[in-house]
């Protein structure tokens, strides 16, 4: 039995919008680790892979591996009946021919149920060989979408060339030609260190841990200050009692000495506090994060130049709403990998290069 509850139906909508023009029918492979999809377009030029980890779902149960064969256009129509912020639950029993979809509003005042017929799709799972990519380009999704959209107005193909100069996208049409050069944002272009696109980190959890650690540190410092204050108060009471017992100039001298000692102690505390380690400001951290989000980062082992169909690349950019960054992995005579990685999941496209006058 399968029962998967996802917090927002919009995630499933975006995934279907990004794939249904490439693939008509496909199997969603459900396992205890999550839900995946692998399918090729009718021309066998592009391959799409979707992976949704079980952590993406509010609750997830899959008793045994099972395929859910669906028509993606039909599933998209059923999902249109859900609001973007509805909680969506997918249900299917073992060997069932129906997929149940339940949409529940956030305020729980509306629950809608739909049933969709499943299909028997005979599709083989392709093994993706390990590839040593020679170039890796990471950029904002909006930048990539703009480049392929603009160049598609000029011609049908784009040549992607990655060199020490940067990543150049060139399109040649009958009436006009155009090219766009993206330069590495900072420093020198390094070597390709990883052969897999980097998964998106869970920054919220890291921030919560840092914030909790900071609060604990502040609390400890406050307790230490309270202890110091209590000790100072006890010393003051003791000094006052001694002052009452003594008389004349001796009492005044002792009081002056105590005051000087207190001032010296307070001065040392202030000096210690001033010399303490300073905490990096949130503003500086945010600025660094913004630069990473907006920048273009290139890793290169050797010069790469390949030509691809712009029609497919334009379709790939429909995944832009899922994340803020896109990664291109290239190597000569090897399909292009376009990766959109988001929290607890990813969608990746493989596109075969054009050869000669194709």
MIBADO-792909 format. One line per 10 residues: number of its first residue (from 1); their letters; for each residue x, y, z of N, C-alpha, C. Coordinates in steps of 0.001 Angstrom, whole numbers, m for minus. Example, Ala and Ser with C-alpha at 12.3 -4.5 7.8 and 13.67 -1.06 7.14 Angstrom:
2
1	as	13190/m5690/7800/12300/m4500/7800/13200/m3300/7800 ~ 12850/m2250/7080/13670/m1060/7140/12900/30/7870
This chain:
358
1	xxxxxxxxxx	840/m1202/0/0/0/0/874/1251/0 ~ 407/2250/m734/1100/3536/m775/204/4609/m183 ~ 787/5423/686/101/6606/1199/1153/7681/1431 ~ 1089/8722/618/2079/9804/681/1354/11134/784 ~ 1658/11882/1843/1020/13180/2069/2064/14282/1914 ~ 1803/15201/1003/2725/16301/740/2081/17615/1170 ~ 2888/18524/1697/2364/19741/2315/1709/20709/1357 ~ 2172/20763/100/1612/21696/m875/1463/21000/m2220 ~ 269/21072/m2779/15/20448/m4077/779/21143/m5196 ~ 1218/22374/m4959/1924/23131/m6001/3219/22442/m6425
11	xxxxxxxxxx	3842/21691/m5517/5088/20996/m5867/4833/19969/m6963 ~ 3764/19190/m6820/3424/18193/m7838/3012/18870/m9141 ~ 2308/19982/m9039/1903/20714/m10243/3119/21180/m11038 ~ 4092/21734/m10341/5290/22246/m11013/6078/21121/m11675 ~ 6159/19978/m11012/6884/18846/m11587/6212/18347/m12867 ~ 4891/18286/m12848/4172/17825/m14043/4271/18835/m15180 ~ 4190/20114/m14853/4325/21140/m15894/5697/21080/m16556 ~ 6697/20631/m15793/8062/20585/m16320/8331/19341/m17161 ~ 7439/18353/m17109/7721/17088/m17800/6666/16664/m18813 ~ 5435/17121/m18677/4362/16525/m19484/4444/16872/m20964
21	xxxxxxxxxx	5203/17902/m21337/5370/18183/m22762/6463/17324/m23383 ~ 7320/16758/m22544/8357/15848/m23034/7880/14402/m23033 ~ 7139/14042/m21995/6724/12652/m21794/5208/12598/m21651 ~ 4592/11624/m22317/3132/11484/m22245/2720/10512/m21150 ~ 3249/9300/m21198/2936/8262/m20212/4215/7841/m19501 ~ 4109/7598/m18197/5302/7213/m17437/4901/6490/m16163 ~ 5852/5738/m15630/5667/5037/m14357/6313/5829/m13226 ~ 5537/6096/m12183/6105/6609/m10941/6482/5397/m10092 ~ 7778/5212/m9888/8258/4070/m9113/8277/4444/m7635 ~ 7455/3751/m6852/7326/4051/m5426/8057/2989/m4607
31	xxxxxxxxxx	8944/3424/m3738/9665/2536/m2831/9620/3143/m1433 ~ 10202/2443/m481/10212/2962/886/11099/4197/1017 ~ 11980/4427/44/12867/5592/84/12241/6830/m532 ~ 11205/6662/m1354/10560/7806/m1978/9938/7442/m3311 ~ 9645/8462/m4101/8991/8286/m5399/9919/8811/m6489 ~ 10055/8026/m7557/10923/8425/m8657/10261/8201/m10001 ~ 10779/8889/m11000/10284/8739/m12371/11465/8824/m13322 ~ 11461/7945/m14314/12470/7997/m15371/11785/7708/m16696 ~ 11929/8620/m17649/11252/8443/m18936/11975/9227/m20019 ~ 11824/8750/m21269/12411/9428/m22420/11305/10025/m23276
41	xxxxxxxxxx	11666/11041/m24036/10696/11615/m24957/10526/10683/m26156 ~ 9539/10968/m26985/9231/10081/m28113/10370/9994/m29123 ~ 11174/11040/m29224/12288/11046/m30178/13547/10397/m29617 ~ 13512/10015/m28358/14661/9408/m27678/15891/10318/m27724 ~ 15626/11609/m27565/16703/12603/m27531/16944/13087/m26104 ~ 15876/13152/m25316/15965/13672/m23948/15466/12633/m22951 ~ 16112/12614/m21804/15733/11735/m20697/15483/12602/m19475 ~ 14372/12350/m18780/14045/13106/m17572/14008/12148/m16386 ~ 14592/12591/m15281/14626/11802/m14045/14133/12681/m12903 ~ 13131/12188/m12183/12599/12889/m11010/12822/12017/m9786
51	xxxxxxxxxx	13258/12633/m8717/13421/11911/m7458/12838/12743/m6324 ~ 11892/12160/m5596/11285/12802/m4431/11583/11938/m3215 ~ 12441/12424/m2349/12810/11673/m1153/11631/11615/m180 ~ 11581/10559/610/10467/10407/1557/10426/11547/2575 ~ 11564/12236/2782/11592/13361/3718/10810/14564/3207 ~ 10538/14595/1904/9774/15703/1333/8324/15679/1796 ~ 7829/14497/2164/6423/14322/2498/6189/14498/3996 ~ 4991/14976/4323/4612/15097/5734/4523/13724/6377 ~ 3987/12770/5641/3964/11368/6074/4097/10504/4830 ~ 4795/9393/4980/5054/8546/3810/5053/7084/4230
61	xxxxxxxxxx	4327/6283/3448/4284/4841/3699/4220/4107/2369 ~ 5134/3182/2186/5123/2331/997/5573/941/1441 ~ 4634/16/1497/4921/m1309/2042/5841/m2125/1148 ~ 5717/m1939/m150/6568/m2682/m1081/6735/m1862/m2355 ~ 7796/m2099/m3121/7976/m1349/m4371/6806/m1571/m5320 ~ 6297/m491/m5875/5158/m591/m6784/5205/534/m7811 ~ 4895/220/m9085/4843/1260/m10119/3430/1822/m10243 ~ 3356/3121/m10492/2075/3772/m10757/2139/4326/m12176 ~ 1534/3608/m13120/1531/4055/m14507/436/5078/m14744 ~ 814/6277/m15162/m167/7351/m15334/71/8074/m16651
71	xxxxxxxxxx	m1005/8669/m17139/m908/9622/m18236/m687/10992/m17603 ~ 433/11625/m17911/808/12854/m17214/m161/13998/m17483 ~ m722/14061/m18675/m1694/15119/m18964/m2971/14931/m18145 ~ m3399/13679/m17991/m4594/13411/m17180/m4336/13734/m15713 ~ m3150/13368/m15228/m2813/13668/m13833/m2734/15173/m13605 ~ m2227/15901/m14593/m2152/17360/m14470/m3544/17973/m14370 ~ m4504/17425/m15111/m5880/17934/m15049/m6484/17708/m13668 ~ m6210/16530/m13088/m6743/16241/m11752/m6098/17157/m10712 ~ m4806/17419/m10864/m4114/18282/m9903/m4550/19740/m10014 ~ m5067/20129/m11170/m5568/21497/m11312/m6762/21755/m10403
81	xxxxxxxxxx	m7424/20699/m9973/m8574/20847/m9075/m8150/21191/m7649 ~ m6864/21116/m7374/m6357/21428/m6034/m5795/22839/m6008 ~ m5952/23506/m4876/m5294/24797/m4679/m3812/24558/m4409 ~ m3018/25567/m4695/m1570/25404/m4551/m1155/25058/m3126 ~ m1870/25596/m2132/m1477/25359/m741/m2250/24221/m86 ~ m3018/23459/m867/m3736/22310/m306/m2761/21201/74 ~ m3092/20495/1142/m2349/19289/1503/m2859/18158/616 ~ m1948/17533/m125/m2334/16513/m1099/m1858/15138/m627 ~ m2766/14168/m647/m2435/12801/m247/m2667/11857/m1420 ~ m1646/11075/m1740/m1739/10058/m2791/m1919/8699/m2135
91	xxxxxxxxxx	m2920/7950/m2605/m3196/6630/m2029/m3371/5606/m3140 ~ m2796/4441/m2925/m2971/3332/m3867/m2736/2033/m3116 ~ m3649/1094/m3280/m3484/m210/m2639/m2656/m1120/m3539 ~ m2191/m2220/m2986/m1384/m3162/m3762/m2200/m3717/m4931 ~ m1573/m3749/m6110/m2201/m4274/m7327/m3506/m3555/m7672 ~ m3603/m2297/m7290/m4823/m1539/m7586/m4725/m920/m8975 ~ m5883/m628/m9560/m5907/31/m10863/m6406/1462/m10748 ~ m6459/1970/m9512/m6894/3345/m9273/m5913/4062/m8353 ~ m5733/5345/m8633/m4939/6215/m7767/m5880/7222/m7130 ~ m5902/7254/m5804/m6760/8186/m5072/m5967/9434/m4706
101	xxxxxxxxxx	m6571/10580/m4954/m5961/11857/m4585/m6922/12608/m3673 ~ m6433/13011/m2509/m7246/13727/m1526/m6623/15098/m1307 ~ m7434/16148/m1497/m6981/17523/m1286/m7662/18075/m43 ~ m6849/18530/890/m7381/19072/2143/m6896/20501/2313 ~ m7837/21411/2535/m7490/22818/2717/m6713/23008/4017 ~ m5930/24087/4072/m5105/24348/5252/m5946/24504/6512 ~ m7104/25155/6376/m7964/25352/7546/m8929/24192/7763 ~ m8765/23123/6962/m9524/21871/7128/m11033/22053/6955 ~ m11456/23091/6226/m12893/23274/6014/m13358/22703/4677 ~ m12424/22122/3914/m12791/21543/2620/m11894/20347/2325
111	xxxxxxxxxx	m12510/19233/1986/m11783/18019/1613/m12366/17507/300 ~ m11509/17366/m698/m11940/16885/m2011/m11212/15582/m2330 ~ m11941/14624/m2908/m11365/13326/m3247/m11574/13039/m4733 ~ m10516/12531/m5360/m10574/12199/m6783/m9951/10823/m6996 ~ m10397/10157/m8050/m9839/8864/m8432/m9383/8926/m9881 ~ m8253/8297/m10141/m7693/8310/m11488/m7285/6892/m11869 ~ m7583/6513/m13094/m7248/5167/m13558/m5750/5056/m13833 ~ m5183/3954/m13379/m3770/3684/m13628/m3604/2882/m14914 ~ m2407/2919/m15466/m2116/2250/m16733/m1003/1230/m16533 ~ m1012/213/m17386/91/m751/m17424/1072/m291/m18497
121	xxxxxxxxxx	2180/249/m18060/3177/796/m18984/4413/m85/m18933 ~ 4767/m623/m20074/5949/m1478/m20164/7143/m608/m20532 ~ 7898/m236/m19530/9052/646/m19757/10244/114/m18981 ~ 11373/64/m19652/12601/m406/m19014/13316/759/m18336 ~ 13889/467/m17183/14673/1478/m16478/16086/1510/m17047 ~ 16505/2670/m17470/17824/2816/m18075/18885/3022/m17003 ~ 20005/2374/m17198/21129/2588/m16292/21940/3795/m16741 ~ 22144/4738/m15851/22908/5944/m16180/24371/5688/m15829 ~ 25241/5624/m16831/26658/5347/m16534/27328/6521/m15832 ~ 28320/6212/m15029/29101/7265/m14377/29922/8000/m15433
131	xxxxxxxxxx	29781/9302/m15460/30448/10120/m16475/31395/11105/m15812 ~ 32597/11180/m16344/33573/12164/m15863/33385/13445/m16665 ~ 32604/14356/m16132/32322/15606/m16841/33535/16528/m16799 ~ 33736/17239/m17914/34890/18129/m18036/34567/19572/m17665 ~ 33284/19915/m17606/32903/21298/m17287/31626/21299/m16462 ~ 31570/22252/m15536/30403/22409/m14668/30100/23898/m14541 ~ 28866/24271/m14873/28453/25676/m14824/27206/25775/m13944 ~ 27279/26589/m12904/26145/26808/m12008/25739/28269/m12090 ~ 24441/28506/m12277/23957/29877/m12470/22529/29999/m11948 ~ 22017/31227/m11806/20613/31405/m11428/19687/30865/m12516
141	xxxxxxxxxx	18568/30289/m12114/17632/29711/m13081/17074/30779/m14019 ~ 16894/31992/m13505/16349/33065/m14338/17311/33431/m15464 ~ 18607/33397/m15183/19612/33718/m16201/19612/32674/m17312 ~ 19582/31413/m16939/19569/30340/m17937/18296/30392/m18781 ~ 17159/30629/m18130/15888/30698/m18855/15892/31857/m19850 ~ 16456/32977/m19447/16487/34136/m20341/17376/33874/m21556 ~ 18513/33234/m21336/19448/32973/m22439/18806/32079/m23497 ~ 18245/30950/m23069/17679/30015/m24054/16418/30590/m24696 ~ 15672/31386/m23948/14472/32001/m24532/14853/33027/m25599 ~ 15847/33857/m25300/16262/34880/m26265/16882/34256/m27514
151	xxxxxxxxxx	17750/33278/m27318/18428/32675/m28468/17485/31826/m29311 ~ 16411/31326/m28704/15445/30532/m29481/14700/31391/m30495 ~ 14748/32724/m30324/14129/33618/m31300/14977/33738/m32570 ~ 16254/33337/m32470/17162/33488/m33607/17318/32202/m34406 ~ 17452/31087/m33717/17690/29826/m34414/17141/28642/m33643 ~ 17379/27450/m34179/16867/26228/m33561/17890/25556/m32659 ~ 19156/25930/m32785/20220/25267/m32025/21063/26291/m31279 ~ 21738/25813/m30244/22656/26650/m29483/23946/25869/m29257 ~ 25058/26549/m29442/26355/25941/m29148/26823/26448/m27789 ~ 27043/25507/m26883/27523/25850/m25542/29012/25544/m25496
161	xxxxxxxxxx	29790/26578/m25246/31246/26453/m25227/31764/26947/m23883 ~ 32474/26078/m23184/33026/26432/m21874/34545/26429/m21979 ~ 35145/27565/m21650/36597/27721/m21717/37049/28552/m20520 ~ 38327/28894/m20499/38853/29718/m19413/38244/31120/m19429 ~ 37738/31519/m20582/37096/32830/m20688/35748/32851/m19986 ~ 35041/31714/m20009/33718/31614/m19402/32849/30638/m20174 ~ 31544/30747/m19996/30579/29899/m20705/29873/30750/m21756 ~ 30017/30359/m23024/29437/31132/m24122/28321/30325/m24787 ~ 27174/30990/m24979/26019/30396/m25652/25847/31119/m26988 ~ 25898/30369/m28091/25857/30971/m29420/24762/30331/m30259
171	xxxxxxxxxx	23972/31170/m30926/22934/30690/m31835/23059/31427/m33164 ~ 22958/30675/m34246/23067/31255/m35586/21797/30948/m36363 ~ 21135/32004/m36817/19911/31850/m37589/20071/32383/m38996 ~ 19017/32267/m39776/19071/32741/m41158/19143/34260/m41228 ~ 18468/34930/m40304/18409/36390/m40360/19360/37071/m39388 ~ 19710/36385/m38299/20545/37032/m37278/21301/35989/m36472 ~ 22394/36433/m35874/23195/35596/m34981/23292/36281/m33621 ~ 23565/35505/m32597/23718/36095/m31270/24499/35176/m30358 ~ 25144/35767/m29359/25853/34962/m28364/25849/35683/m27026 ~ 25897/34901/m25969/25920/35423/m24600/27088/34770/m23875
181	xxxxxxxxxx	27923/35595/m23238/29070/35088/m22486/28834/35307/m20998 ~ 28928/34236/m20233/28834/34308/m18775/30220/34068/m18196 ~ 30701/35028/m17417/32021/34907/m16820/31917/34404/m15385 ~ 32983/33756/m14947/33055/33271/m13570/32964/34457/m12615 ~ 32135/34339/m11585/31822/35488/m10733/33002/35981/m9915 ~ 33783/35089/m9338/34867/35532/m8459/36025/34552/m8522 ~ 37245/35099/m8470/38436/34260/m8451/38694/33585/m9785 ~ 39552/32583/m9739/39904/31837/m10940/38987/30634/m11113 ~ 38849/30201/m12370/38055/29008/m12666/38817/27784/m12170 ~ 38172/26988/m11315/38823/25814/m10754/38513/24552/m11534
191	xxxxxxxxxx	39068/23447/m11061/38830/22143/m11669/37485/21590/m11210 ~ 36944/20666/m12003/35696/20003/m11629/36008/19049/m10483 ~ 35483/19359/m9305/35799/18568/m8114/34784/17467/m7860 ~ 33520/17696/m8234/32476/16689/m8023/31788/16400/m9343 ~ 31452/15132/m9554/30797/14721/m10789/29284/14655/m10635 ~ 28778/15146/m9498/27341/15193/m9261/26963/16611/m8863 ~ 25820/17115/m9347/25354/18427/m8880/25183/18414/m7378 ~ 25508/19540/m6739/25438/19620/m5283/23995/19693/m4826 ~ 23674/18856/m3823/22335/18869/m3267/22131/20140/m2461 ~ 20900/20612/m2457/20585/21825/m1711/20601/21524/m233
201	xxxxxxxxxx	21348/22351/542/21473/22123/1972/20250/22624/2706 ~ 20020/22002/3869/18909/22415/4718/19383/23569/5584 ~ 19317/24793/5031/19854/25959/5727/19028/26318/6951 ~ 17720/26022/6901/16871/26388/8030/17312/25677/9300 ~ 17644/24364/9167/18061/23617/10342/19384/24143/10871 ~ 20313/24491/9968/21598/25026/10407/21420/26347/11134 ~ 20533/27211/10594/20293/28496/11236/19686/28314/12612 ~ 18758/27323/12737/18138/27084/14033/19166/26614/15051 ~ 20101/25733/14596/21125/25254/15510/22030/26397/15964 ~ 22413/27273/15001/23260/28404/15360/22545/29340/16319
211	xxxxxxxxxx	21247/29565/16047/20483/30460/16909/20343/29883/18308 ~ 20090/28549/18385/19971/27903/19692/21288/27977/20448 ~ 22399/27745/19724/23707/27845/20363/23982/29246/20861 ~ 23579/30253/20056/23782/31639/20463/22975/31983/21697 ~ 21712/31504/21745/20876/31774/22912/21457/31132/24161 ~ 21953/29892/24017/22536/29204/25166/23758/29959/25682 ~ 24566/30487/24740/25758/31232/25129/25383/32515/25859 ~ 24362/33215/25327/23920/34449/25973/23386/34163/27364 ~ 22633/33045/27483/22069/32684/28780/23164/32392/29791 ~ 24219/31689/29334/25325/31367/30221/26034/32627/30679
221	xxxxxxxxxx	26249/33573/29730/26905/34823/30086/26071/35597/31092 ~ 24732/35545/30920/23860/36255/31846/23946/35664/33243 ~ 23986/34322/33328/24112/33666/34629/25421/34054/35292 ~ 26509/34069/34497/27806/34461/35053/27769/35887/35579 ~ 27097/36781/34842/26997/38170/35287/26217/38267/36588 ~ 25126/37447/36687/24332/37468/37925/25158/36997/39114 ~ 25977/35955/38896/26830/35459/39979/27810/36532/40412 ~ 28411/37223/39419/29354/38293/39746/28670/39414/40516 ~ 27423/39738/40104/26695/40802/40794/26393/40407/42235 ~ 26008/39134/42453/25726/38681/43819/26979/38766/44690
231	xxxxxxxxxx	28122/38368/44125/29368/38445/44879/29707/39892/45221 ~ 29488/40800/44251/29766/42214/44505/28866/42765/45607 ~ 27574/42356/45577/26643/42837/46604/27052/42341/47989 ~ 27484/41063/48074/27920/40531/49365/29130/41300/49889 ~ 30056/41612/48971/31238/42365/49384/30859/43758/49878 ~ 29873/44372/49181/29440/45704/49600/28834/45673/50997 ~ 27967/44662/51260/27340/44553/52586/28394/44359/53660 ~ 29363/43502/53354/30433/43241/54316/31243/44500/54587 ~ 31536/45233/53519/32312/46465/53676/31548/47504/54486 ~ 30216/47565/54238/29410/48537/54988/29390/48209/56475
241	xxxxxxxxxx	29304/46899/56802/29318/46513/58214/30648/46880/58871 ~ 31749/46624/58142/33057/46985/58686/33178/48499/58852 ~ 32571/49212/57914/32640/50669/57979/31911/51203/59215 ~ 30778/50564/59555/30030/50993/60739/30821/50738/62016 ~ 31578/49626/62060/32341/49289/63259/33525/50231/63450 ~ 34079/50662/62355/35229/51566/62435/34764/53018/62483 ~ 35650/53907/62878/35300/55330/62959/36467/56171/62488 ~ 36144/57429/62209/37193/58390/61876/37762/58164/60499 ~ 39050/58516/60372/39735/58483/59084/39963/57067/58587 ~ 40129/56119/59521/40373/54746/59091/39203/54222/58281
251	xxxxxxxxxx	37967/54529/58756/36775/54071/58027/36707/54685/56646 ~ 37055/55997/56580/36996/56660/55283/38014/56077/54324 ~ 39228/55766/54845/40259/55201/53979/39835/53837/53447 ~ 39236/53021/54338/38798/51700/53895/37716/51817/52825 ~ 36802/52784/53023/35736/52959/52040/36307/53378/50695 ~ 37303/54290/50741/37929/54719/49494/38632/53559/48816 ~ 39319/52737/49638/40014/51592/49052/39030/50626/48398 ~ 37891/50385/49083/36889/49477/48519/36320/50026/47220 ~ 36081/51336/47188/35538/51944/45967/36520/51799/44818 ~ 37821/52026/45127/38836/51878/44080/38891/50444/43578
261	xxxxxxxxxx	38769/49495/44512/38815/48082/44120/37634/47739/43224 ~ 36438/48262/43578/35258/47991/42764/35409/48592/41371 ~ 35959/49825/41313/36144/50458/40006/37138/49686/39162 ~ 38227/49201/39817/39214/48409/39079/38591/47125/38554 ~ 37762/46467/39399/37106/45225/38973/36152/45464/37819 ~ 35373/46561/37914/34440/46872/36828/35186/47185/35542 ~ 36327/47897/35686/37126/48221/34504/37663/46977/33841 ~ 38111/46003/34651/38616/44750/34091/37514/44000/33358 ~ 36301/44005/33947/35181/43320/33297/34860/43947/31953 ~ 34839/45309/31945/34545/45989/30683/35616/45706/29649
271	xxxxxxxxxx	36868/45673/30087/37968/45404/29167/37880/43991/28625 ~ 37542/43031/29495/37414/41637/29077/36296/41477/28068 ~ 35190/42191/28325/34056/42115/27410/34388/42740/26065 ~ 35143/43857/26118/35500/44536/24866/36453/43706/24034 ~ 37358/42958/24718/38341/42155/23994/37806/40794/23578 ~ 36565/40476/23922/35991/39170/23600/35786/39011/22107 ~ 35596/37753/21651/35414/37499/20220/34113/38101/19719 ~ 34179/38752/18587/32993/39384/18013/32246/38388/17142 ~ 30933/38447/17187/30089/37538/16412/29856/38124/15027 ~ 30007/37323/13972/29779/37852/12626/28347/38322/12468
281	xxxxxxxxxx	28175/39445/11824/26852/40033/11682/26018/39246/10682 ~ 24696/39253/10921/23783/38572/10004/23782/39251/8648 ~ 24040/40568/8652/24036/41311/7397/25144/40816/6478 ~ 26339/40573/7056/27459/40088/6248/27169/38691/5728 ~ 26568/37846/6576/26238/36483/6160/25203/36493/5045 ~ 24208/37376/5162/23176/37468/4138/23748/37962/2822 ~ 24683/38919/2903/25296/39451/1692/26076/38372/960 ~ 26805/37542/1706/27554/36454/1091/26613/35449/447 ~ 25508/35141/1126/24538/34199/580/23910/34735/m698 ~ 23608/36039/m729/23022/36645/m1924/23988/36580/m3098
291	xxxxxxxxxx	25280/36801/m2838/26269/36724/m3909/26342/35323/m4493 ~ 26258/34307/m3626/26284/32928/m4104/25040/32607/m4917 ~ 23894/33170/m4533/22654/32897/m5249/22653/33548/m6625 ~ 23260/34739/m6747/23197/35490/m7992/24392/35239/m8912 ~ 25449/34646/m8401/26670/34510/m9179/26659/33335/m10140 ~ 27642/33361/m11047/27881/32268/m11992/29206/31625/m11613 ~ 29197/30320/m11402/30391/29614/m10963/30722/28513/m11964 ~ 31970/28514/m12399/32413/27601/m13454/33579/26763/m12948 ~ 33505/25465/m13220/34619/24553/m12973/34961/23889/m14303 ~ 36255/23794/m14612/36657/23349/m15945/37924/22513/m15881
301	xxxxxxxxxx	37864/21353/m16521/39057/20522/m16689/39682/20724/m18063 ~ 38821/20802/m19082/39310/21067/m20430/38207/21724/m21250 ~ 38597/22323/m22363/37673/23053/m23234/36570/22122/m23747 ~ 35319/22606/m23678/34159/21824/m24117/33327/22673/m25068 ~ 32884/22081/m26180/32014/22777/m27133/31024/21775/m27717 ~ 29730/21998/m27463/28679/21087/m27919/27480/21895/m28410 ~ 26701/21288/m29310/25512/21942/m29865/24266/21155/m29473 ~ 23222/21894/m29058/21991/21259/m28585/20771/21952/m29187 ~ 19648/21244/m29132/18387/21794/m29619/17808/22755/m28585 ~ 17480/23955/m29023/16916/24954/m28109/15492/24602/m27689
311	xxxxxxxxxx	14779/23866/m28519/13406/23496/m28180/13367/22712/m26875 ~ 14300/21799/m26697/14340/21000/m25471/14799/21837/m24279 ~ 15785/22685/m24493/16287/23503/m23385/15213/24457/m22869 ~ 14398/24981/m23775/13294/25848/m23351/12315/25057/m22485 ~ 12064/23803/m22854/11188/22955/m22036/11791/22695/m20659 ~ 13100/22505/m20613/13760/22231/m19333/13582/23395/m18358 ~ 13565/24615/m18882/13495/25787/m18002/12150/25917/m17290 ~ 11188/25080/m17621/9916/25100/m16893/10076/24595/m15463 ~ 11246/24040/m15153/11535/23613/m13781/12075/24754/m12929 ~ 12167/25952/m13492/12783/27079/m12775/12047/27446/m11500
321	xxxxxxxxxx	10746/27165/m11446/9969/27544/m10263/10253/26651/m9059 ~ 10999/25565/m9259/11260/24627/m8168/12448/25031/m7303 ~ 13370/25813/m7862/14587/26153/m7134/15152/27453/m7684 ~ 16271/27911/m7127/16859/29181/m7555/18118/29003/m8399 ~ 18687/27785/m8433/19939/27547/m9145/19799/26361/m10096 ~ 20538/26416/m11191/20579/25315/m12146/22041/24998/m12438 ~ 22329/23722/m12637/23698/23277/m12904/23747/22567/m14253 ~ 24713/22964/m15081/24959/22310/m16368/26259/21525/m16256 ~ 26207/20246/m16615/27394/19390/m16619/27650/18956/m18060 ~ 28869/19243/m18559/29176/18970/m19960/30484/18215/m20109
331	xxxxxxxxxx	30527/17423/m21171/31749/16754/m21589/31596/16440/m23070 ~ 32666/16526/m23824/32595/16328/m25269/32025/14950/m25622 ~ 31092/14951/m26591/30467/13720/m27103/29666/12969/m26046 ~ 29187/13686/m25033/28392/13082/m23963/27127/13926/m23781 ~ 25975/13306/m23482/24757/14099/m23263/24928/15155/m22173 ~ 24294/16285/m22386/24295/17379/m21416/23403/17013/m20232 ~ 23871/17317/m19025/23068/17127/m17820/22644/18497/m17303 ~ 21328/18704/m17214/20763/19935/m16660/20049/19551/m15367 ~ 20541/20052/m14239/20051/19609/m12932/19402/20752/m12166 ~ 18182/20499/m11707/17473/21409/m10803/17297/20661/m9480
341	xxxxxxxxxx	18081/21015/m8491/18023/20346/m7197/17300/21228/m6190 ~ 16373/20638/m5468/15655/21357/m4423/15681/20519/m3154 ~ 15105/21040/m2089/15168/20370/m793/14457/19018/m853 ~ 15206/17954/m570/14698/16578/m531/14202/16092/m1897 ~ 14833/16552/m2966/14438/16051/m4278/15182/16744/m5401 ~ 14988/16250/m6619/15591/16893/m7790/14878/16441/m9055 ~ 15054/17242/m10103/14637/16866/m11448/15829/17130/m12358 ~ 16192/16123/m13147/17381/16213/m13991/17045/15779/m15411 ~ 17651/16492/m16336/17435/16215/m17751/18767/15848/m18404 ~ 18713/14867/m19288/19862/14511/m20118/19469/14770/m21571
351	xxxxxxxx	20301/15517/m22282/19999/15880/m23667/21176/15513/m24561 ~ 20884/14727/m25591/21936/14300/m26519/22374/15479/m27387 ~ 23673/15611/m27642/24152/16718/m28484/23858/16467/m29956 ~ 23802/17542/m30712/23630/17429/m32159/24968/17100/m32807 ~ 24910/16268/m33821/26130/15864/m34522/26024/16301/m35974 ~ 27002/17012/m36448/27021/17445/m37850/25899/18408/m38148 ~ 25108/18115/m39193/24038/19009/m39650/22670/18580/m39158 ~ 22615/17849/m38045/21316/17397/m37529/20445/18577/m37138
